[in-house]
């Protein structure tokens, strides 16, 4: 069984939760490689490339997802259904992530001892 | 009694304005009453607002700040405040105030500034991580 699943469902900007979730994931990756990240619902917007949040005085943290590879975070999944529902299945994402259907995501999440929802 | 667990609690809601932190408090109180060990309560996101010693509820209302103090002292678990999240929200202890050059501070023991490493440690070692 894997240790921790981070489920992130929030838009990248508007609240700080998505950015602080990214920080928590990076910190946790220092102690275990047995973690996974799931982008679900509005959380899929975090992965859209070419964002310019500086225009609203917010930090552009999307490029920092590239650090996941450096930190050996390998289990990164995005909900294909959520992308489709939002009409962004074809847009470029900032990192390579595995696209799973909602049932597949649910099944993967259940393989973790600790599930954190943000 | 069933098996005793080591539990970490993650709080991301403020001291007032949402039910999250109150629910966390009631959960912790119940868990220790049942013989479980609270490894730490980690305050993150708006949860760091629980650490402000300036929180001043009306006299006839529940004082969550004081309730955390009493419970943590009785059961000897840390009240960890994420420093990055805290400083951004104006929650600051005397050391940080001196370092940054602020004339005031509003965080005191047993609440303490720590890093996300403490949350990570709990995620890796606790039997349960319960989120509010």
gemmi code that builds the backbone of each chain (N, CA, C; Angstrom):
import gemmi

chains = {
    "A": [
        ("UNK", (0.833, -1.201, 0.000), (0.000, 0.000, 0.000), (0.869, 1.254, 0.000)),
        ("UNK", (0.471, 2.258, -0.780), (1.196, 3.525, -0.800), (0.836, 4.346, 0.433)),
        ("UNK", (1.697, 5.320, 0.769), (1.496, 6.037, 2.019), (0.447, 7.151, 1.921)),
        ("UNK", (0.673, 8.102, 1.025), (-0.184, 9.289, 1.061), (-0.683, 9.696, -0.317)),
        ("UNK", (-1.969, 10.000, -0.398), (-2.567, 10.566, -1.601), (-2.926, 12.013, -1.327)),
        ("UNK", (-2.436, 12.908, -2.158), (-2.842, 14.311, -2.095), (-3.857, 14.548, -3.208)),
        ("UNK", (-5.055, 14.881, -2.820), (-6.112, 15.157, -3.784), (-6.328, 16.660, -3.815)),
        ("UNK", (-6.102, 17.268, -4.970), (-6.210, 18.722, -5.049), (-7.314, 19.093, -6.027)),
        ("UNK", (-8.306, 19.846, -5.547), (-9.528, 20.120, -6.302), (-9.773, 21.601, -6.535)),
        ("UNK", (-8.857, 22.437, -6.103), (-9.127, 23.875, -6.128), (-8.510, 24.550, -7.355)),
        ("UNK", (-9.153, 25.625, -7.796), (-8.570, 26.450, -8.852), (-7.223, 26.997, -8.365)),
        ("UNK", (-6.309, 27.302, -9.305), (-4.979, 27.754, -8.885), (-4.986, 29.095, -8.158)),
        ("UNK", (-5.900, 29.967, -8.543), (-5.922, 31.306, -7.943), (-7.345, 31.638, -7.498)),
        ("UNK", (-7.452, 32.603, -6.614), (-8.750, 32.894, -6.017), (-8.722, 32.541, -4.547)),
        ("UNK", (-8.068, 31.427, -4.219), (-7.679, 31.132, -2.842), (-6.243, 30.611, -2.894)),
        ("UNK", (-5.604, 30.568, -1.743), (-4.201, 30.140, -1.699), (-4.062, 28.632, -1.532)),
        ("UNK", (-5.193, 27.938, -1.451), (-5.109, 26.531, -1.065), (-4.314, 25.683, -2.055)),
        ("UNK", (-4.495, 25.925, -3.349), (-3.789, 25.118, -4.340), (-2.280, 25.290, -4.201)),
        ("UNK", (-1.867, 26.528, -4.039), (-0.437, 26.789, -3.911), (0.116, 26.165, -2.626)),
        ("UNK", (-0.642, 26.271, -1.531), (-0.154, 25.707, -0.275), (-0.189, 24.174, -0.295)),
        ("UNK", (-1.064, 23.626, -1.111), (-1.065, 22.172, -1.295), (0.215, 21.735, -1.999)),
        ("UNK", (0.598, 22.501, -3.020), (1.848, 22.189, -3.720), (3.028, 22.193, -2.745)),
        ("UNK", (3.065, 23.197, -1.860), (4.138, 23.262, -0.858), (4.141, 22.018, 0.032)),
        ("UNK", (2.949, 21.603, 0.452), (2.847, 20.437, 1.345), (3.303, 19.159, 0.643)),
        ("UNK", (2.978, 19.060, -0.638), (3.396, 17.877, -1.402), (4.922, 17.826, -1.505)),
        ("UNK", (5.522, 18.973, -1.836), (6.989, 19.007, -1.968), (7.652, 18.672, -0.630)),
        ("UNK", (7.124, 19.202, 0.463), (7.707, 18.921, 1.787), (7.588, 17.439, 2.122)),
        ("UNK", (6.453, 16.850, 1.809), (6.242, 15.438, 2.135), (7.129, 14.535, 1.287)),
        ("UNK", (7.417, 14.976, 0.069), (8.236, 14.141, -0.824), (9.661, 13.988, -0.305)),
        ("UNK", (10.061, 14.878, 0.612), (11.403, 14.747, 1.201), (11.490, 13.529, 2.108)),
        ("UNK", (10.334, 13.081, 2.603), (10.345, 11.975, 3.566), (9.839, 10.652, 3.012)),
        ("UNK", (9.091, 10.689, 1.925), (8.613, 9.432, 1.344), (8.422, 9.574, -0.161)),
        ("UNK", (8.723, 8.505, -0.873), (8.436, 8.480, -2.304), (7.108, 7.798, -2.573)),
        ("UNK", (6.526, 7.238, -1.510), (5.274, 6.489, -1.678), (4.073, 7.414, -1.607)),
        ("UNK", (4.110, 8.458, -2.429), (2.976, 9.378, -2.427), (2.493, 9.612, -3.857)),
        ("UNK", (1.246, 9.999, -3.951), (0.637, 10.267, -5.247), (-0.118, 11.585, -5.190)),
        ("UNK", (-0.258, 12.197, -6.364), (-0.980, 13.463, -6.462), (-2.095, 13.296, -7.491)),
        ("UNK", (-3.292, 13.722, -7.113), (-4.459, 13.609, -7.990), (-5.054, 14.989, -8.226)),
        ("UNK", (-5.103, 15.396, -9.475), (-5.752, 16.661, -9.841), (-7.168, 16.343, -10.312)),
        ("UNK", (-8.128, 16.839, -9.578), (-9.526, 16.487, -9.833), (-10.366, 17.759, -9.859)),
        ("UNK", (-11.480, 17.729, -10.610), (-12.403, 18.868, -10.625), (-11.685, 20.132, -11.076)),
        ("UNK", (-11.966, 21.247, -10.408), (-11.314, 22.503, -10.778), (-9.796, 22.447, -10.561)),
        ("UNK", (-9.319, 21.458, -9.822), (-7.876, 21.300, -9.608), (-7.106, 21.121, -10.903)),
        ("UNK", (-7.797, 20.646, -11.954), (-7.097, 20.429, -13.235), (-6.606, 21.754, -13.826)),
        ("UNK", (-7.264, 22.855, -13.478), (-6.827, 24.165, -13.994), (-5.402, 24.511, -13.533)),
        ("UNK", (-4.965, 23.931, -12.419), (-3.618, 24.230, -11.925), (-2.542, 23.839, -12.924)),
        ("UNK", (-2.867, 22.854, -13.783), (-1.855, 22.308, -14.689), (-1.788, 23.030, -16.030)),
        ("UNK", (-2.725, 23.928, -16.262), (-2.757, 24.616, -17.558), (-1.514, 25.502, -17.709)),
        ("UNK", (-0.860, 25.381, -18.841), (0.365, 26.160, -19.055), (0.036, 27.580, -19.516)),
        ("UNK", (1.036, 28.409, -19.526), (0.921, 29.799, -20.007), (-0.036, 30.655, -19.168)),
        ("UNK", (-0.106, 30.382, -17.874), (-0.901, 31.253, -17.011), (-0.108, 32.525, -16.711)),
        ("UNK", (-0.833, 33.613, -16.491), (-0.151, 34.877, -16.181), (-0.764, 35.538, -14.943)),
        ("UNK", (-0.686, 34.865, -13.810), (-1.328, 35.392, -12.600), (-0.628, 36.616, -12.020)),
        ("UNK", (0.552, 36.949, -12.535), (1.217, 38.174, -12.064), (0.303, 39.387, -12.294)),
        ("UNK", (-0.555, 39.287, -13.312), (-1.451, 40.396, -13.639), (-2.460, 40.662, -12.527)),
        ("UNK", (-2.699, 39.638, -11.674), (-3.583, 39.856, -10.525), (-2.787, 39.750, -9.221)),
        ("UNK", (-1.496, 40.052, -9.304), (-0.604, 40.079, -8.135), (-0.530, 38.733, -7.424)),
        ("UNK", (-0.613, 37.658, -8.202), (-0.472, 36.326, -7.616), (0.761, 35.637, -8.195)),
        ("UNK", (1.347, 34.768, -7.390), (2.557, 34.091, -7.799), (2.238, 32.971, -8.797)),
        ("UNK", (3.013, 32.881, -9.839), (2.819, 31.835, -10.843), (3.502, 30.560, -10.370)),
        ("UNK", (2.744, 29.704, -9.681), (3.363, 28.504, -9.096), (3.245, 27.283, -10.004)),
        ("UNK", (2.570, 27.405, -11.145), (2.426, 26.253, -12.044), (3.784, 25.704, -12.511)),
        ("UNK", (4.746, 26.586, -12.879), (6.043, 26.043, -13.312), (6.733, 25.197, -12.235)),
        ("UNK", (6.396, 25.442, -10.976), (7.022, 24.692, -9.875), (6.607, 23.214, -9.888)),
        ("UNK", (5.520, 22.881, -10.591), (5.156, 21.462, -10.698), (6.265, 20.667, -11.383)),
        ("UNK", (7.105, 21.360, -12.161), (8.236, 20.678, -12.798), (9.205, 20.121, -11.752)),
        ("UNK", (9.164, 20.693, -10.538), (10.023, 20.198, -9.451), (9.627, 18.787, -8.998)),
        ("UNK", (8.404, 18.401, -9.276), (7.942, 17.085, -8.821), (8.875, 15.974, -9.313)),
        ("UNK", (9.294, 16.101, -10.571), (10.172, 15.064, -11.127), (11.500, 15.020, -10.368)),
        ("UNK", (12.023, 16.224, -10.086), (13.279, 16.351, -9.346), (13.173, 15.753, -7.947)),
        ("UNK", (11.986, 15.831, -7.360), (11.744, 15.326, -6.004), (11.262, 13.871, -6.019)),
        ("UNK", (11.380, 13.228, -7.181), (10.975, 11.822, -7.325), (9.509, 11.576, -7.026)),
        ("UNK", (8.678, 12.550, -7.322), (7.222, 12.342, -7.237), (6.783, 11.844, -8.602)),
        ("UNK", (6.492, 10.568, -8.658), (6.237, 9.956, -9.969), (4.771, 9.654, -10.228)),
        ("UNK", (4.005, 9.490, -9.169), (2.595, 9.120, -9.342), (1.732, 10.376, -9.393)),
        ("UNK", (1.609, 10.926, -10.587), (0.843, 12.159, -10.756), (-0.282, 11.887, -11.754)),
        ("UNK", (-1.502, 12.135, -11.301), (-2.659, 11.789, -12.129), (-3.589, 12.981, -12.275)),
        ("UNK", (-4.186, 13.081, -13.465), (-5.190, 14.115, -13.685), (-6.470, 13.428, -14.161)),
        ("UNK", (-7.582, 13.952, -13.712), (-8.882, 13.370, -14.079), (-9.252, 13.795, -15.502)),
        ("UNK", (-9.252, 12.831, -16.420), (-9.569, 13.125, -17.826), (-11.001, 13.629, -17.957)),
        ("UNK", (-11.893, 13.106, -17.129), (-13.298, 13.557, -17.174), (-13.395, 15.029, -16.790)),
        ("UNK", (-12.622, 15.441, -15.791), (-12.651, 16.845, -15.354), (-12.118, 17.762, -16.449)),
        ("UNK", (-11.056, 17.315, -17.143), (-10.515, 18.106, -18.262), (-11.570, 18.262, -19.346)),
        ("UNK", (-12.237, 17.157, -19.662), (-13.253, 17.151, -20.725), (-14.414, 18.069, -20.369)),
        ("UNK", (-14.903, 17.940, -19.140), (-16.042, 18.760, -18.697), (-15.738, 20.252, -18.819)),
        ("UNK", (-14.462, 20.613, -18.651), (-14.070, 22.028, -18.689), (-13.572, 22.471, -20.059)),
        ("UNK", (-13.617, 21.552, -21.021), (-13.226, 21.906, -22.381), (-11.748, 22.176, -22.543)),
        ("UNK", (-10.917, 21.555, -21.687), (-9.472, 21.821, -21.772), (-8.671, 20.533, -21.970)),
        ("UNK", (-9.307, 19.547, -22.600), (-8.594, 18.287, -22.850), (-7.413, 18.471, -23.782)),
        ("UNK", (-7.495, 19.473, -24.649), (-6.458, 19.630, -25.678), (-5.416, 20.692, -25.352)),
        ("UNK", (-5.581, 21.403, -24.251), (-4.609, 22.460, -23.954), (-3.329, 21.853, -23.376)),
        ("UNK", (-2.239, 22.582, -23.525), (-0.962, 22.110, -22.997), (-0.968, 22.158, -21.476)),
        ("UNK", (-0.429, 21.093, -20.888), (-0.274, 21.061, -19.425), (1.194, 21.277, -19.082)),
        ("UNK", (1.466, 21.786, -17.902), (2.838, 22.171, -17.549), (3.751, 20.969, -17.314)),
        ("UNK", (3.173, 19.813, -16.984), (3.994, 18.613, -16.800), (3.283, 17.412, -17.420)),
        ("UNK", (4.051, 16.336, -17.616), (3.459, 15.087, -18.081), (2.738, 14.418, -16.922)),
        ("UNK", (1.456, 14.184, -17.088), (0.693, 13.495, -16.049), (-0.135, 12.407, -16.702)),
        ("UNK", (-0.404, 11.375, -15.925), (-1.220, 10.286, -16.452), (-2.696, 10.663, -16.369)),
        ("UNK", (-3.409, 10.489, -17.479), (-4.838, 10.837, -17.496), (-5.663, 9.600, -17.175)),
        ("UNK", (-6.487, 9.712, -16.175), (-7.324, 8.588, -15.753), (-8.783, 9.017, -15.716)),
        ("UNK", (-9.668, 8.056, -15.925), (-11.095, 8.350, -15.757), (-11.400, 8.435, -14.259)),
        ("UNK", (-12.568, 8.960, -13.957), (-12.927, 9.114, -12.548), (-12.941, 7.776, -11.790)),
        ("UNK", (-13.521, 6.708, -12.362), (-13.477, 5.419, -11.643), (-12.048, 4.922, -11.413)),
        ("UNK", (-11.185, 5.154, -12.417), (-9.780, 4.727, -12.250), (-9.099, 5.514, -11.135)),
        ("UNK", (-9.408, 6.813, -11.080), (-8.838, 7.650, -10.024), (-9.311, 7.177, -8.653)),
        ("UNK", (-10.599, 6.921, -8.547), (-11.135, 6.447, -7.266), (-10.432, 5.178, -6.812)),
        ("UNK", (-10.205, 4.297, -7.761), (-9.567, 3.028, -7.418), (-8.113, 3.243, -6.960)),
        ("UNK", (-7.402, 4.135, -7.619), (-6.007, 4.436, -7.228), (-5.943, 5.070, -5.842)),
        ("UNK", (-6.846, 6.005, -5.604), (-6.823, 6.710, -4.316), (-6.958, 5.703, -3.170)),
        ("UNK", (-7.780, 4.694, -3.397), (-8.011, 3.707, -2.331), (-6.770, 2.890, -2.007)),
        ("UNK", (-5.731, 2.997, -2.819), (-4.500, 2.240, -2.560), (-3.564, 2.956, -1.579)),
        ("UNK", (-4.046, 4.048, -0.961), (-3.200, 4.837, -0.060), (-3.686, 4.755, 1.382)),
        ("UNK", (-2.721, 4.705, 2.300), (-3.065, 4.616, 3.723), (-3.652, 5.919, 4.225)),
        ("UNK", (-3.126, 7.031, 3.726), (-3.581, 8.343, 4.180), (-3.996, 9.165, 2.967)),
        ("UNK", (-5.189, 9.712, 3.039), (-5.727, 10.502, 1.926), (-5.984, 11.918, 2.414)),
        ("UNK", (-5.346, 12.878, 1.762), (-5.512, 14.282, 2.147), (-6.220, 15.027, 1.029)),
        ("UNK", (-7.278, 15.709, 1.395), (-8.094, 16.446, 0.419), (-7.895, 17.938, 0.556)),
        ("UNK", (-7.531, 18.563, -0.532), (-7.375, 20.023, -0.499), (-8.191, 20.646, -1.621)),
    ],
    "B": [
        ("UNK", (-11.298, -1.775, 25.523), (-11.142, -0.663, 24.585), (-10.377, -1.134, 23.354)),
        ("UNK", (-10.690, -0.534, 22.229), (-9.999, -0.917, 21.002), (-8.568, -0.382, 21.012)),
        ("UNK", (-7.824, -0.778, 20.032), (-6.419, -0.423, 19.888), (-6.194, 1.091, 19.974)),
        ("UNK", (-5.119, 1.496, 20.668), (-4.796, 2.915, 20.782), (-3.985, 3.368, 19.572)),
        ("UNK", (-4.399, 4.452, 18.965), (-3.762, 4.938, 17.746), (-2.984, 6.220, 17.994)),
        ("UNK", (-1.969, 6.429, 17.154), (-1.274, 7.714, 17.121), (-1.878, 8.543, 15.991)),
        ("UNK", (-2.447, 9.666, 16.374), (-3.235, 10.456, 15.425), (-2.642, 11.848, 15.257)),
        ("UNK", (-2.504, 12.281, 14.027), (-2.140, 13.676, 13.747), (-3.369, 14.369, 13.180)),
        ("UNK", (-3.545, 15.634, 13.562), (-4.707, 16.385, 13.118), (-4.229, 17.600, 12.326)),
        ("UNK", (-4.803, 17.773, 11.151), (-4.464, 18.900, 10.280), (-5.653, 19.850, 10.253)),
        ("UNK", (-5.412, 21.106, 10.622), (-6.487, 22.100, 10.675), (-6.209, 23.191, 9.640)),
        ("UNK", (-7.148, 23.396, 8.716), (-6.962, 24.441, 7.699), (-8.044, 25.525, 7.782)),
        ("UNK", (-8.871, 25.458, 8.818), (-9.905, 26.491, 8.988), (-9.552, 27.417, 10.142)),
        ("UNK", (-10.016, 28.671, 10.101), (-9.669, 29.662, 11.115), (-10.358, 29.417, 12.454)),
        ("UNK", (-9.955, 30.192, 13.466), (-10.519, 30.036, 14.804), (-11.989, 30.436, 14.830)),
        ("UNK", (-12.378, 31.354, 13.987), (-13.763, 31.795, 13.943), (-14.150, 32.046, 12.481)),
        ("UNK", (-15.389, 31.724, 12.135), (-15.850, 31.988, 10.775), (-16.204, 30.712, 10.043)),
        ("UNK", (-15.643, 29.597, 10.453), (-16.064, 28.313, 9.913), (-15.987, 27.289, 11.044)),
        ("UNK", (-16.634, 26.161, 10.815), (-16.740, 25.149, 11.869), (-15.486, 24.280, 11.971)),
        ("UNK", (-14.592, 24.381, 10.987), (-13.483, 23.422, 10.872), (-12.675, 23.257, 12.157)),
        ("UNK", (-12.196, 24.374, 12.706), (-11.309, 24.286, 13.858), (-12.066, 23.814, 15.100)),
        ("UNK", (-13.318, 24.234, 15.235), (-14.133, 23.755, 16.359), (-14.322, 22.243, 16.279)),
        ("UNK", (-14.594, 21.761, 15.070), (-14.750, 20.312, 14.887), (-13.451, 19.590, 15.210)),
        ("UNK", (-12.345, 20.187, 14.804), (-11.037, 19.583, 15.094), (-10.829, 19.482, 16.604)),
        ("UNK", (-11.166, 20.557, 17.303), (-11.010, 20.578, 18.757), (-11.850, 19.473, 19.406)),
        ("UNK", (-13.111, 19.372, 19.003), (-13.982, 18.350, 19.589), (-13.499, 16.950, 19.249)),
        ("UNK", (-12.958, 16.801, 18.057), (-12.412, 15.500, 17.668), (-11.224, 15.121, 18.559)),
        ("UNK", (-10.301, 16.083, 18.731), (-9.103, 15.810, 19.542), (-9.507, 15.479, 20.980)),
        ("UNK", (-10.451, 16.244, 21.494), (-10.901, 16.013, 22.870), (-11.473, 14.599, 23.023)),
        ("UNK", (-12.242, 14.183, 22.050), (-12.832, 12.842, 22.096), (-11.768, 11.760, 21.925)),
        ("UNK", (-10.819, 12.019, 21.033), (-9.788, 11.009, 20.757), (-8.937, 10.733, 21.998)),
        ("UNK", (-8.549, 11.793, 22.706), (-7.724, 11.572, 23.907), (-8.562, 10.914, 25.003)),
        ("UNK", (-9.837, 11.254, 25.066), (-10.718, 10.636, 26.066), (-10.844, 9.131, 25.820)),
        ("UNK", (-10.722, 8.727, 24.565), (-10.804, 7.303, 24.220), (-9.448, 6.603, 24.332)),
        ("UNK", (-8.416, 7.338, 24.763), (-7.121, 6.719, 24.993), (-6.167, 6.776, 23.815)),
        ("UNK", (-6.529, 7.498, 22.771), (-5.613, 7.641, 21.635), (-4.582, 8.736, 21.928)),
        ("UNK", (-3.464, 8.667, 21.214), (-2.403, 9.655, 21.379), (-2.461, 10.661, 20.233)),
        ("UNK", (-2.490, 11.936, 20.586), (-2.413, 12.967, 19.551), (-0.937, 13.292, 19.333)),
        ("UNK", (-0.442, 12.985, 18.155), (0.975, 13.226, 17.848), (1.247, 14.722, 17.745)),
        ("UNK", (0.378, 15.415, 17.058), (0.437, 16.879, 16.962), (-0.861, 17.373, 16.320)),
        ("UNK", (-1.134, 18.658, 16.563), (-2.141, 19.349, 15.752), (-1.354, 20.316, 14.884)),
        ("UNK", (-1.489, 20.166, 13.585), (-0.741, 21.003, 12.653), (-1.709, 21.980, 12.001)),
        ("UNK", (-1.420, 23.270, 12.142), (-2.280, 24.313, 11.607), (-1.674, 24.851, 10.312)),
        ("UNK", (-2.474, 24.809, 9.246), (-1.985, 25.185, 7.926), (-3.059, 26.008, 7.220)),
        ("UNK", (-2.664, 26.709, 6.161), (-3.617, 27.550, 5.434), (-4.261, 28.487, 6.471)),
        ("UNK", (-5.566, 28.774, 6.376), (-6.184, 29.685, 7.343), (-6.220, 29.112, 8.764)),
        ("UNK", (-5.871, 27.869, 8.913), (-5.799, 27.264, 10.249), (-4.795, 27.954, 11.151)),
        ("UNK", (-3.781, 28.600, 10.558), (-2.757, 29.264, 11.382), (-3.364, 30.391, 12.216)),
        ("UNK", (-4.545, 30.886, 11.801), (-5.184, 31.979, 12.547), (-5.613, 31.532, 13.942)),
        ("UNK", (-5.673, 30.219, 14.165), (-5.961, 29.709, 15.507), (-4.879, 30.103, 16.512)),
        ("UNK", (-3.694, 30.456, 16.010), (-2.574, 30.721, 16.907), (-2.517, 32.134, 17.457)),
        ("UNK", (-3.374, 33.017, 16.997), (-3.269, 34.410, 17.458), (-3.732, 34.573, 18.890)),
        ("UNK", (-2.827, 35.037, 19.726), (-3.151, 35.280, 21.122), (-4.074, 36.483, 21.277)),
        ("UNK", (-4.258, 37.231, 20.204), (-5.133, 38.410, 20.249), (-6.604, 38.050, 20.002)),
        ("UNK", (-6.865, 36.781, 19.667), (-8.247, 36.354, 19.430), (-9.084, 36.636, 20.675)),
        ("UNK", (-10.152, 37.392, 20.531), (-10.933, 37.850, 21.686), (-12.423, 37.637, 21.464)),
        ("UNK", (-12.888, 36.427, 21.709), (-14.315, 36.162, 21.520), (-15.160, 36.906, 22.554)),
        ("UNK", (-16.436, 37.082, 22.271), (-17.341, 37.705, 23.241), (-17.367, 36.875, 24.521)),
        ("UNK", (-17.628, 37.536, 25.637), (-17.491, 36.904, 26.960), (-18.378, 35.672, 27.121)),
        ("UNK", (-19.514, 35.638, 26.432), (-20.423, 34.491, 26.605), (-20.263, 33.443, 25.505)),
        ("UNK", (-19.163, 33.552, 24.741), (-18.940, 32.589, 23.666), (-17.749, 31.684, 23.972)),
        ("UNK", (-17.713, 30.556, 23.287), (-16.649, 29.579, 23.487), (-15.296, 30.162, 23.075)),
        ("UNK", (-14.310, 30.014, 23.931), (-12.969, 30.550, 23.671), (-12.082, 29.427, 23.135)),
        ("UNK", (-12.069, 29.296, 21.820), (-11.343, 28.182, 21.202), (-9.842, 28.299, 21.435)),
        ("UNK", (-9.311, 29.527, 21.373), (-7.871, 29.703, 21.589), (-7.464, 29.122, 22.947)),
        ("UNK", (-8.207, 29.526, 23.977), (-7.887, 29.047, 25.317), (-8.129, 27.538, 25.457)),
        ("UNK", (-9.148, 27.059, 24.770), (-9.460, 25.631, 24.841), (-8.329, 24.778, 24.255)),
        ("UNK", (-7.733, 25.254, 23.149), (-6.572, 24.550, 22.577), (-5.433, 24.504, 23.588)),
        ("UNK", (-5.189, 25.655, 24.248), (-4.104, 25.735, 25.233), (-4.284, 24.698, 26.336)),
        ("UNK", (-5.479, 24.673, 26.890), (-5.764, 23.786, 28.023), (-5.600, 22.330, 27.599)),
        ("UNK", (-6.165, 21.999, 26.446), (-6.129, 20.600, 25.986), (-4.701, 20.155, 25.661)),
        ("UNK", (-3.945, 21.038, 25.018), (-2.570, 20.683, 24.631), (-1.676, 20.524, 25.861)),
        ("UNK", (-1.892, 21.367, 26.867), (-1.061, 21.278, 28.078), (-1.400, 20.031, 28.867)),
        ("UNK", (-2.687, 19.683, 28.885), (-3.107, 18.510, 29.655), (-2.617, 17.225, 28.994)),
        ("UNK", (-2.646, 17.178, 27.683), (-2.323, 15.923, 27.000), (-0.982, 15.970, 26.270)),
        ("UNK", (-0.259, 17.052, 26.455), (1.135, 17.141, 26.005), (1.324, 16.857, 24.517)),
        ("UNK", (0.505, 17.491, 23.690), (0.774, 17.399, 22.257), (1.103, 18.798, 21.739)),
        ("UNK", (1.950, 18.879, 20.701), (2.331, 20.186, 20.165), (1.226, 20.838, 19.330)),
        ("UNK", (1.178, 22.152, 19.404), (0.295, 22.948, 18.541), (1.206, 23.616, 17.519)),
        ("UNK", (1.407, 22.949, 16.389), (2.375, 23.394, 15.387), (1.718, 24.313, 14.363)),
        ("UNK", (2.318, 25.456, 14.180), (1.812, 26.442, 13.221), (2.814, 26.514, 12.067)),
        ("UNK", (2.351, 26.324, 10.845), (3.254, 26.426, 9.695), (3.736, 27.874, 9.558)),
        ("UNK", (5.049, 28.063, 9.622), (5.570, 29.434, 9.669), (5.324, 30.183, 8.355)),
        ("UNK", (5.473, 29.504, 7.229), (5.255, 30.178, 5.946), (3.820, 30.681, 5.811)),
        ("UNK", (2.874, 29.802, 6.155), (1.455, 30.181, 6.090), (1.137, 31.257, 7.116)),
        ("UNK", (1.788, 31.185, 8.273), (1.495, 32.111, 9.369), (1.986, 33.526, 9.058)),
        ("UNK", (3.230, 33.641, 8.636), (3.793, 34.975, 8.397), (3.004, 35.708, 7.321)),
        ("UNK", (2.560, 34.956, 6.306), (1.769, 35.593, 5.243), (0.437, 36.118, 5.759)),
        ("UNK", (-0.027, 35.553, 6.889), (-1.338, 35.943, 7.428), (-1.215, 36.797, 8.684)),
        ("UNK", (-0.022, 37.296, 8.957), (0.141, 38.175, 10.106), (0.167, 37.467, 11.436)),
        ("UNK", (0.513, 36.194, 11.436), (0.690, 35.450, 12.686), (2.197, 35.302, 12.886)),
        ("UNK", (2.714, 35.861, 13.987), (4.168, 35.992, 14.106), (4.579, 35.916, 15.572)),
        ("UNK", (5.660, 35.211, 15.837), (6.131, 35.130, 17.226), (7.232, 36.170, 17.459)),
        ("UNK", (7.714, 36.216, 18.694), (8.650, 37.282, 19.046), (9.963, 37.175, 18.258)),
        ("UNK", (10.437, 35.947, 18.096), (11.687, 35.751, 17.349), (11.587, 36.276, 15.925)),
        ("UNK", (10.515, 35.902, 15.254), (10.335, 36.334, 13.861), (10.119, 37.843, 13.781)),
        ("UNK", (9.383, 38.379, 14.754), (9.146, 39.827, 14.763), (10.478, 40.572, 14.882)),
        ("UNK", (11.330, 40.086, 15.766), (12.655, 40.708, 15.921), (13.459, 40.587, 14.629)),
        ("UNK", (13.380, 39.410, 14.026), (14.186, 39.140, 12.835), (13.753, 40.023, 11.664)),
        ("UNK", (12.434, 40.174, 11.503), (11.917, 40.906, 10.350), (11.829, 42.405, 10.629)),
        ("UNK", (11.863, 42.768, 11.905), (11.765, 44.175, 12.243), (10.335, 44.646, 12.443)),
        ("UNK", (9.493, 43.760, 13.002), (8.124, 44.146, 13.351), (8.091, 44.520, 14.834)),
        ("UNK", (7.244, 45.485, 15.165), (7.226, 45.961, 16.547), (6.298, 45.126, 17.440)),
        ("UNK", (5.487, 44.258, 16.844), (4.517, 43.476, 17.626), (4.635, 41.993, 17.271)),
        ("UNK", (4.108, 41.167, 18.155), (3.956, 39.744, 17.830), (2.673, 39.241, 18.478)),
        ("UNK", (2.159, 38.104, 17.989), (0.875, 37.617, 18.491), (0.821, 36.094, 18.619)),
        ("UNK", (1.989, 35.465, 18.630), (2.017, 34.006, 18.783), (2.903, 33.645, 19.970)),
        ("UNK", (2.359, 32.835, 20.863), (3.089, 32.444, 22.066), (2.912, 30.956, 22.325)),
        ("UNK", (3.821, 30.383, 23.094), (3.703, 28.981, 23.480), (2.385, 28.765, 24.229)),
        ("UNK", (1.782, 27.591, 24.110), (2.308, 26.379, 23.469), (2.141, 26.337, 21.943)),
        ("UNK", (1.493, 27.333, 21.335), (1.536, 27.397, 19.872), (2.974, 27.704, 19.460)),
        ("UNK", (3.453, 27.068, 18.411), (4.823, 27.339, 17.991), (4.950, 27.290, 16.474)),
        ("UNK", (5.789, 28.173, 15.950), (6.057, 28.174, 14.515), (6.943, 26.986, 14.166)),
        ("UNK", (6.512, 26.213, 13.179), (7.326, 25.104, 12.683), (7.207, 25.104, 11.164)),
        ("UNK", (7.771, 24.100, 10.544), (7.706, 24.028, 9.086), (6.833, 22.878, 8.619)),
        ("UNK", (6.660, 22.816, 7.311), (5.869, 21.736, 6.725), (6.492, 20.364, 6.964)),
        ("UNK", (7.771, 20.357, 7.334), (8.423, 19.089, 7.652), (7.718, 18.340, 8.772)),
        ("UNK", (7.124, 19.097, 9.701), (6.391, 18.451, 10.797), (5.130, 17.765, 10.283)),
        ("UNK", (4.454, 18.421, 9.343), (3.274, 17.785, 8.736), (3.708, 16.534, 7.968)),
        ("UNK", (4.797, 16.678, 7.221), (5.312, 15.539, 6.450), (5.663, 14.378, 7.369)),
        ("UNK", (6.287, 14.697, 8.517), (6.668, 13.652, 9.473), (5.431, 12.908, 9.963)),
        ("UNK", (4.361, 13.655, 10.212), (3.125, 13.007, 10.658), (2.515, 12.146, 9.559)),
        ("UNK", (2.562, 12.652, 8.344), (1.995, 11.889, 7.227), (2.717, 10.548, 7.085)),
        ("UNK", (4.030, 10.569, 7.384), (4.823, 9.353, 7.230), (4.695, 8.414, 8.428)),
        ("UNK", (4.478, 8.966, 9.626), (4.575, 8.123, 10.824), (3.264, 7.885, 11.575)),
        ("UNK", (2.268, 8.757, 11.438), (1.058, 8.609, 12.250), (0.199, 7.450, 11.738)),
        ("UNK", (-0.586, 6.868, 12.652), (-1.534, 5.836, 12.222), (-2.663, 6.460, 11.392)),
        ("UNK", (-3.052, 7.663, 11.774), (-4.123, 8.369, 11.061), (-3.748, 9.842, 10.948)),
        ("UNK", (-4.075, 10.453, 9.820), (-4.016, 11.914, 9.708), (-5.443, 12.370, 9.424)),
        ("UNK", (-5.993, 13.133, 10.346), (-7.397, 13.552, 10.239), (-7.426, 15.039, 9.925)),
        ("UNK", (-8.209, 15.398, 8.931), (-8.151, 16.740, 8.354), (-9.442, 17.510, 8.623)),
        ("UNK", (-9.289, 18.745, 9.053), (-10.467, 19.599, 9.276), (-10.279, 20.930, 8.562)),
    ],
}
model = gemmi.Model(1)
for chain_id, residues in chains.items():
    chain = gemmi.Chain(chain_id)
    for i, (resn, *xyz) in enumerate(residues, 1):
        res = gemmi.Residue()
        res.name, res.seqid = resn, gemmi.SeqId(i, " ")
        for name, pos in zip(("N", "CA", "C"), xyz):
            atom = gemmi.Atom()
            atom.name, atom.element = name, gemmi.Element(name[0])
            atom.pos, atom.b_iso = gemmi.Position(*pos), 0.0
            res.add_atom(atom)
        chain.add_residue(res)
    model.add_chain(chain)
structure = gemmi.Structure()
structure.add_model(model)
structure.setup_entities()
